Amino acid sequence: MQEQISQSRRLPNQRWQIYPQKPELAQKLAESIQLSPAIGQLLINRGFDTEDQAQGFLNPESLILPSPLEDFSDLAVSLELLHNAIATQEKIAICGDYDADGMTSTALLLRSLRWLGAQVSYAIPSRMKDGYGINKRIVEEFHSEGIGLILTVDNGISAYEPIKRARELGLKVIVTDHHDIPQQLPPANAILNPKLIAESSPYRSVAGVGVAYILAVSLAQQMRQSQGLVKPLLELFTLGTIADLAPLTGVNRRWVKRGLQQLPKSKLAGVQALIQMAGVQPMGGQGEQGGQGENKIPNSSLLTPNSSSSLKPEDIGFRLGPRINAIGRIGDPEIIIDLLTTDDMGIALERAMQCEATNKLRQEMCQEIEIEAIANVEANFVNSLHKDRVLVVVQDNWHHGVIGIVASRLVERYGVPVFIGTYEDEGHIRGSARSIPEFHVFEALEYCHDLLGKFGGHKAAGGFSLPGANLTALRSRLSEFANQCLELHHLKPLLKIDAETNLSQINEHLYQQLNALHPCGMDNPDPIFWTPNVQVLEQKIVGKGHIKVTVAQTIDNQQYKIKAIAWRWGDYFQLPPFIDIAYKLRENHFNGNTSIELELLGARLPKRSNQSKTSFELRGCDYTCGFYQNGSARELRIKNSESKILAVQLGHTVGLLGSNREDAKEVNISEPQYDSIIQAALEALRSVNS
């Protein structure tokens, strides 16, 4: 036979967590904020179930912020050290980091300190030679250059020995960082870290660039030189905050919302060049009024957003951020610092072109390493994942700068925490870790501290190094830790779903109402809906392993169709004829037309479809039909009154027709006489499962 009924493809291995629905409370909340009950339910899901909480979230400008001086105990000391250094022209050096957060932080402080008249330089450790964070070599070089004050950004909280050495050499040190607090703090003159302040503080969620922004604006305000400085710093804050996947709650939500409106009209040459090179188009939106009564940083007189257009977090997360991060991963961070500090459009465009080329190379490297990593896992570890509950994969000749991205993809594929590494030399491994919600990476690394060299990070991600001889022991220790905190049901990727929605409810009006929740990101995710038992009408592979789909739902004898895209779902092609789907809404702009589409995030078989059987009538003939398992394949079988059976797997053009499988003949099921019977059977089964 040519094309037999082929094996069913698997669906994403997920656990769906659907928020409890509270229709009465949602209705009451919706009436108070004059939005739809759907928005009311979404706010409840995010923890805002009173009118005051909802209003504060929807209008972050209405919140009154405390002065950062009240929340950061070392901020006053930091301002004094910097003010004195500027006044005496003492040399200041910034030690940054090579990710988007660290590079935007470095550029932000360079811009602000130069604006304020400081003598300031910078250094960023080499990802390949130095690894993460300030080290003794950099400290010694700063000392030899006559530096008097070191300012770390997005690093330093775990750098006890290098900072101890700096103090021994007579250098003053201010640590600005946001990573988790180690058991022993470094002996710096001042430490600014949101993890050291009250959990109730609105500044608690800021990334490294947020700490740098607070420090820079506070200093400029103290020196009465903030006019004209805050707007460009806000843009860099927004780029770094979103690219670092910082929570878009608290003050982050307030400032990012402003920054997204500011970015399309940026006067920074580097931002203009980056937006132009990435092809990002701002979307229309309503302006908002500035805040009232804000204490100190930044106040409404410094920045009142009134733009008629705005970027969205995904513009940064998927377009601008990767181009910045690519440089830090496999290029020279000086390119980004030049890009974000230059006022020369020619230099900016040149640097943006370098970002573009580097990002394309990074994509190619990621794809190659991902293929090799999956092959490694399938050959050596896939059968023991339930026992180990963590994946540690190490291989030669992988570029350390991109393995973190591959780790995230392996987490998505296998549903377990992933520690991925590559050999720097024969005896030394350096790696990255990515996690699932129930597993704390930094605590896991601390649990293995005696086996590691340098390490750092937070709950969701981290970096580490170790002697190659310790690899087997590290696998065992990490598995021991994982088995203490992970149950077997945790080993499926978690998909949190907001509410059930019919396809008939999806329209431009709903999409526009969802804009009230923006900006969405970490801790304020895009709303995710689900619809049960939709019919897959069309599907095809597009691009590099994506599935483009048309799905339909029939309600009161009316069929509602909508297009959808499933990124990186090539492994699941072809999708079954009926599935439950989980998705986000997205706008598609094509040929001047705008339509609402679905971005599929999850799919599962309808609860009763495995054993659904029913009967139907078509053109005066009686049929029975159902879905059956044939080995590992799942097929639709339709039986007529003469006991002849048509067996098909939807999505294929060939079926089997006959009284038994041995004597069955192949038929082209796209021919009208077969297609009409198949569609009638599917509709009958859909009715049974509704």
Secondary structure, DSSP 8 states (H G I E B T S, - for coil): --S-----------EEEE----HHHHHHHHHHHTS-HHHHHHHHHTT--SHHHHHHHH-GGGS----HHHH-TTHHHHHHHHHHHHHHT--EEEE--SSHHHHHHHHHHHHHHHHTT--EEEE---TTTT-SS--HHHHHHHHHTT--EEEEES--TT-HHHHHHHHHTT-EEEEE--S---SS----SEEE-GGGS-TT-TTTT--HHHHHHHHHHHHHHHTT--TTTHHHHHHHHHHHHHHTT-B--HHHHHHHHHHHHHGGG---HHHHHHHHHHT---EE-------SS--STT-TTT-----SEE--HHHIIIIIHHHHHHHHHHS-THHHHHHHH---HHHHHHHHHHHHHHHHHHHHHHHHHHHHHHHHHHHHTGGGHHHH-SEEEEETT--TTTHHHHHHHHHHHH-S-EEEEEEEETTEEEEEEE--TT--HHHHHHHTGGG-SSEEE-SSEEEEEEEGGGHHHHHHHHHHHHHHH--GGGGS-EEEE-EE--GGG-SHHHHHHHGGG-S-BBTB----EEEEEEEEEEEEEETTTEEEEEEEEEETTEEEEEEEEETT-GGG-S--SEEEEEEEEEEEEETTEEEEEEEEEEEE--TTGGG-EEEEEETTEEEEEEEEEETTEEEEEEEETT--EEEE-TT-SEEEEESSTTT-EEEETTSHHHHHHHHHHHHHHHHHH-
